């Protein structure tokens, strides 16, 4: 039996310039491949942190977005929130909302989800998150 090829998380997050919903989906698929991928993501997160520290302007915001999403998937919610607050765009706002929700900061999570929807994130996804918060 042939082992499926592991998704290269370093190539996905460090070597590729863009980061969008497709990137996040590939990250999820990669993490579903097993525990070794989480170890790889921790190493990638260190590389992202260094890149973010050495960058400025729009480039820094892009590294912060990637760092925030990687930190979110590792469960490092405080670090995710800090990074995503420095990023911009619908994806950053959505994952900021998710991280704040996990930290039980419901008011700030609602604000982040509202920003995400205003910035163009998929309305149905945002509405599901908001409905979950309101149920709490």
Contact map, one row per residue, 1 for C-alpha under 8 A:
1110000000000000000000000000000000000000000000000000000000000000000000000000000000000000000000000000000000000000000000000000000000000000
1111000000000000000000000000000000000000000000000000000000000000000000000000000000000000000000000000000000000000000000000000000000000000
1111100000000000000000000000000000000000000000000000000000000000000000000000000000000000000000000000000000000000000000000000000000000000
0111110000000000000000000000000000000000000000000000000000000000000000000000000000000000000000000000000000000000000000000000000000000000
0011111000000000000000000000000000000000000000000000000000000000000000000000000000000000000000000000000000000000000000000000000000000000
0001111100000000000000000000010010000000000000000000000000000000000000000000000000000000000000000000000000000000000000000000000000000000
0000111110000000000000000110110000000000000000000000000000000000000000000000000000000000000000000000000000000000000000000000000000000000
0000011111110000000000000000010000000000000000000000000000000000000000000000000000000000000000000000000000000000000000000000000000000000
0000001111111100000000000010010000001001100100000000000000000000000000000000000000000000000000000000000000000000000000000000000000000000
0000000111111110000000000000000000000001100100000000000000000000000000000000000000000000000000000000000000000000000000000000000000000000
0000000111111111000000000000000000000000000000000000000000000000000000000000000000000000000000000000000000000000000000000000000000000000
0000000111111111000000100110000000000000000000000000000000000000000000000000000000000000000000000000000000000000000000000000000000000000
0000000011111111101000100000000000000000000100010000000000000000010000000000000000000000000000000000000000000000000000000000000000000000
0000000011111111100000000000000000000000000100110000000000000000000000000000000000000000000000000000000000000000000000000000000000000000
0000000001111111100000000000000000000000000000000000000000000000000000000000000000000000000000000000000000000000000000000000000000000000
0000000000111111111000000000000000000000000000000000000000000000000000000000000000000000000000000000000000000000000000000000000000000000
0000000000001111111000000000000000000000000000000000000000000000000000000000000000000000000000000000000000000000000000000000000000000000
0000000000000001111100000000000000000000000000000000000000000100000000000000000000000000000000000000000000000000000000000000000000000000
0000000000001001111111110000000000000000000000000000000000000100110000000000000000000000000000000000000000000000000000000000000000000000
0000000000000000011111110000000000000000000000000000000000000000000000000000000000000000001000000000000000000000000000000000000000000000
0000000000000000001111111000000000000000000000000000000000000000000000000000000000000000001000000000000000000000000000000000000000000000
0000000000000000001111111100000000000000000000000000000000000000000000000000000000000000000000000000000000000000000000000000000000000000
0000000000011000001111111110000000000000000000000000000000000000000000000000000000000000000000000000000000000000000000000000000000000000
0000000000000000001111111111000000000000000000000000000000000000000010000000000000000000000000000000000000000000000000000000000000000000
0000000000000000000011111111100000000000000000000000000000000000000000000000000000000000000000000000000000000000000000000000000000000000
0000001000010000000001111111110000000000000000000000000000000000000000000000000000000000000000000000000000000000000000000000000000000000
0000001010010000000000111111111000000000000000000000000000000000000000000000000000000000000000000000000000000000000000000000000000000000
0000000000000000000000011111111100000000000000000000000000000000000000000000000000000000000000000000000000000000000000000000000000000000
0000001000000000000000001111111110000000000000000000000000000000000000000000000000000000000000000000000000000000000000000000000000000000
0000011110000000000000000111111111001000000000000000000000000000000000000000000000000000000000000000000000000000000000000000000000000000
0000000000000000000000000011111111101100000000000000000000000000000000000000000000000000000000000000000000000000000000000000000000000000
0000000000000000000000000001111111000000000000000000000000000000000000000000000000000000000000000000000000000000000000000000000000000000
0000010000000000000000000000111111101000000000000000000000000000000000000000000000000000000000000000000000000000000000000000000000000000
0000000000000000000000000000011111111100000000000000000000000000000000000000000000000000000000000000000000000000000000000000000000000000
0000000000000000000000000000001011111110000000000000000000000000000000000000000000000000000000000000000000000000000000000000000000000000
0000000000000000000000000000000001111111000000000000000000000000000000000000000000000000000000000000000000000000000000000000000000000000
0000000010000000000000000000011011111111100000000000000000000000000000000000000000000000000000000000000000000000000000000000000000000000
0000000000000000000000000000001001111111110000000000000000000000000000000100000000000000000000000000000000000000000000000000000000000000
0000000000000000000000000000000000111111111000000000000000000000000000000000000000000000000000000000000000000000000000000000000000000000
0000000011000000000000000000000000011111111100000000000000000000000000000000000000000000000000000000000000000000000000000000000000000000
0000000011000000000000000000000000001111111110000000000000000000000001000100000000000000000000000000000000000000000000000000000000000000
0000000000000000000000000000000000000111111111000000000000000000000000000100000000000000000000000000000000000000000000000000000000000000
0000000000000000000000000000000000000011111111100000000000000000000000000000000000000000000000000000000000000000000000000000000000000000
0000000011001100000000000000000000000001111111110000000000000000000000000000000000000000000000000000000000000000000000000000000000000000
0000000000000000000000000000000000000000111111111000000000000000001001100000000000000000000000000000000000000000000000000000000000000000
0000000000000000000000000000000000000000011111111100000000000000000000000000000000000000000000000000000000000000000000000000000000000000
0000000000000100000000000000000000000000001111111110000000000000000000000000000000000000000000000000000000000000000000000000000000000000
0000000000001100000000000000000000000000000111111111000000000011011000000000000000000000000000000000000000000000000000000000000000000000
0000000000000000000000000000000000000000000011111111100000000011001000000000000000000000000000000000000000000000000000000000000000000000
0000000000000000000000000000000000000000000001111111110000000000000000000000000000000000000000000000000000000000000000000000000000000000
0000000000000000000000000000000000000000000000111111111000010010000000000000000000000000000000000000000000000000000000000000000000000000
0000000000000000000000000000000000000000000000011111111100011011001000000000000000000000000000000000000000000000000000000000000000000000
0000000000000000000000000000000000000000000000001111111000010000000000000000000000000000000000000000000000000000000000000000000000000000
0000000000000000000000000000000000000000000000000111111100010000000000000000000000000000000000000000000000000000000000000000000000000000
0000000000000000000000000000000000000000000000000011111110110010000000000000000000000000000000000000000000000000000000000000000000000000
0000000000000000000000000000000000000000000000000001011111111000000000000000000000000000000000000000000000000000000000000000000000000000
0000000000000000000000000000000000000000000000000000001111111000000000000000000000000000000000000000000000000000000000000000000000000000
0000000000000000000000000000000000000000000000000000000111111100000000000000000000000000000000000000000000000000000000000000000000000000
0000000000000000000000000000000000000000000000000000001111111110000000000000000000000000000000000000000000000000000000000000000000000000
0000000000000000000000000000000000000000000000000011111111111111000000000000000000000010000000000000000000000000000000000000000000000000
0000000000000000000000000000000000000000000000000001000111111111100000000000000000000111000000000000000000000000000000000000000000000000
0000000000000000011000000000000000000000000000000000000001111111110000000000000000000011000000000000000000000000000000000000000000000000
0000000000000000000000000000000000000000000000011011001000111111111000000000000000000010000000000000000000000000000000000000000000000000
0000000000000000000000000000000000000000000000011001000000011111111100000000000000110110000000000000000000000000000000000000000000000000
0000000000000000001000000000000000000000000000000000000000001111111110000000000000110111000100000000000000000000000000000000000000000000
0000000000001000001000000000000000000000000000010000000000000111111111000000000000000000000000000000000000000000000000000000000000000000
0000000000000000000000000000000000000000000010011001000000000011111111100000000100110000000000000000000000000000000000000000000000000000
0000000000000000000000000000000000000000000000000000000000000001111111110000001111110000000100100000000000000000000000000000000000000000
0000000000000000000000010000000000000000000000000000000000000000111111111000000100010000000100100000000000000000000000000000000000000000
0000000000000000000000000000000000000000100010000000000000000000011111111100000100000000000000000000000000000000000000000000000000000000
0000000000000000000000000000000000000000000010000000000000000000001111111111101100000000000000000000000000000000000000000000000000000000
0000000000000000000000000000000000000000000000000000000000000000000111111111101100000000000000100010000000000000000000000000000000000000
0000000000000000000000000000000000000000000000000000000000000000000011111111000000000000000000000000000000000000000000000000000000000000
0000000000000000000000000000000000000100110000000000000000000000000001111111000000000000000000000000000000000000000000000000000000000000
0000000000000000000000000000000000000000000000000000000000000000000000111111100000000000000000000000000000000000000000000000000000000000
0000000000000000000000000000000000000000000000000000000000000000000000111111111100000000000000000000000000000000000000000000000000000000
0000000000000000000000000000000000000000000000000000000000000000000000110011111110000000000000000011011000000000000000000000000000000000
0000000000000000000000000000000000000000000000000000000000000000000000000001111111000000000000000000000000000000000000000000000000000000
0000000000000000000000000000000000000000000000000000000000000000000100110001111111100000000000000000000000000000000000000000000000000000
0000000000000000000000000000000000000000000000000000000000000000001111110001111111110000000000010010000000000000000000000000000000000000
0000000000000000000000000000000000000000000000000000000000000000000100000000111111111000000000010011000000000000000000000000000000000000
0000000000000000000000000000000000000000000000000000000000000000000100000000011111111100000000000000000000000000000000000000000000000000
0000000000000000000000000000000000000000000000000000000000000001101100000000001111111110000000000000000000000000000000000000000000000000
0000000000000000000000000000000000000000000000000000000000000001101110000000000111111111000110110000000000000000000000000000000000000000
0000000000000000000000000000000000000000000000000000000000000000000000000000000011111111000110010000000000000000000000000000000000000000
0000000000000000000000000000000000000000000000000000000000001001100000000000000001111111000000000000000000000000000000000000000000000000
0000000000000000000000000000000000000000000000000000000000011111100000000000000000111111100100000000000000000000000000000000000000000000
0000000000000000000000000000000000000000000000000000000000001100100000000000000000011111111110000000000000000000000000000000000000000000
0000000000000000000000000000000000000000000000000000000000000000000000000000000000000011111110000000000000000000000100100000000000000000
0000000000000000000000000000000000000000000000000000000000000000000000000000000000000001111111000000000000000000001111111000000000000000
0000000000000000000110000000000000000000000000000000000000000000000000000000000000000001111111100000000000000000000100001000000000000000
0000000000000000000000000000000000000000000000000000000000000000100110000000000000011011111111110000000000000000000100000000000000000000
0000000000000000000000000000000000000000000000000000000000000000000000000000000000011001111111111000000000000001101100000000000000000000
0000000000000000000000000000000000000000000000000000000000000000000000000000000000000000011111111100000000000001101100001000010000000000
0000000000000000000000000000000000000000000000000000000000000000000110010000000000010000001111111110000000000000000000000000000000000000
0000000000000000000000000000000000000000000000000000000000000000000000000000000110011000000111111111000000001001000000000000000000000000
0000000000000000000000000000000000000000000000000000000000000000000000000000000000000000000011111111100000011111100000000000000000000000
0000000000000000000000000000000000000000000000000000000000000000000000000000000000000000000001111111110000001000000000000000000010000000
0000000000000000000000000000000000000000000000000000000000000000000000010000100110000000000000111111111000001000000000000000000000000000
0000000000000000000000000000000000000000000000000000000000000000000000000000100010000000000000011111111111011000000000000000000000000000
0000000000000000000000000000000000000000000000000000000000000000000000000000000000000000000000001111111111001000000000000000000000001000
0000000000000000000000000000000000000000000000000000000000000000000000000000100000000000000000000111111110000000000000000000000000000000
0000000000000000000000000000000000000000000000000000000000000000000000000000100000000000000000000011111110000000000000000000000000000000
0000000000000000000000000000000000000000000000000000000000000000000000000000000000000000000000000001111111000000000000000000000000000000
0000000000000000000000000000000000000000000000000000000000000000000000000000000000000000000000000001111111111000000000000000000000000000
0000000000000000000000000000000000000000000000000000000000000000000000000000000000000000000000000001100111111100000000000000000000001000
0000000000000000000000000000000000000000000000000000000000000000000000000000000000000000000000000000000011111110000000000000000000000000
0000000000000000000000000000000000000000000000000000000000000000000000000000000000000000000000001001000011111111000000000000000000000000
0000000000000000000000000000000000000000000000000000000000000000000000000000000000000000000000011111100011111111100000000000000000000000
0000000000000000000000000000000000000000000000000000000000000000000000000000000000000000000000001000000001111111110000000000000001001000
0000000000000000000000000000000000000000000000000000000000000000000000000000000000000000000000001000000000111111111000000000000000000000
0000000000000000000000000000000000000000000000000000000000000000000000000000000000000000000011011000000000011111111100000000000000000000
0000000000000000000000000000000000000000000000000000000000000000000000000000000000000000000011001000000000001111111110000000010011000000
0000000000000000000000000000000000000000000000000000000000000000000000000000000000000000000000000000000000000111111111000000010000000000
0000000000000000000000000000000000000000000000000000000000000000000000000000000000000000010011000000000000000011111111100000000000000000
0000000000000000000000000000000000000000000000000000000000000000000000000000000000000000111111000000000000000001111111111000010000000000
0000000000000000000000000000000000000000000000000000000000000000000000000000000000000000010000000000000000000000111111111110010000000000
0000000000000000000000000000000000000000000000000000000000000000000000000000000000000000010000000000000000000000011111111000000000000000
0000000000000000000000000000000000000000000000000000000000000000000000000000000000000000110000000000000000000000001111111000000000000000
0000000000000000000000000000000000000000000000000000000000000000000000000000000000000000010000000000000000000000000111111110000000000000
0000000000000000000000000000000000000000000000000000000000000000000000000000000000000000011001000000000000000000000111111110110000000000
0000000000000000000000000000000000000000000000000000000000000000000000000000000000000000000000000000000000000000000010011111110000000000
0000000000000000000000000000000000000000000000000000000000000000000000000000000000000000000000000000000000000000000010011111111000000000
0000000000000000000000000000000000000000000000000000000000000000000000000000000000000000000000000000000000000000000000000111111100000000
0000000000000000000000000000000000000000000000000000000000000000000000000000000000000000000000000000000000000000000000001111111110000000
0000000000000000000000000000000000000000000000000000000000000000000000000000000000000000000001000000000000000000110110001111111111000000
0000000000000000000000000000000000000000000000000000000000000000000000000000000000000000000000000000000000000000000000000011111111100000
0000000000000000000000000000000000000000000000000000000000000000000000000000000000000000000000000000000000000000000000000001111111110000
0000000000000000000000000000000000000000000000000000000000000000000000000000000000000000000000000100000000000000100000000000111111111000
0000000000000000000000000000000000000000000000000000000000000000000000000000000000000000000000000000000000000100100000000000011111111100
0000000000000000000000000000000000000000000000000000000000000000000000000000000000000000000000000000000000000000000000000000001111111110
0000000000000000000000000000000000000000000000000000000000000000000000000000000000000000000000000000000000000000000000000000000111111111
0000000000000000000000000000000000000000000000000000000000000000000000000000000000000000000000000000100001000100000000000000000011111111
0000000000000000000000000000000000000000000000000000000000000000000000000000000000000000000000000000000000000000000000000000000001111111
0000000000000000000000000000000000000000000000000000000000000000000000000000000000000000000000000000000000000000000000000000000000111111
0000000000000000000000000000000000000000000000000000000000000000000000000000000000000000000000000000000000000000000000000000000000011111
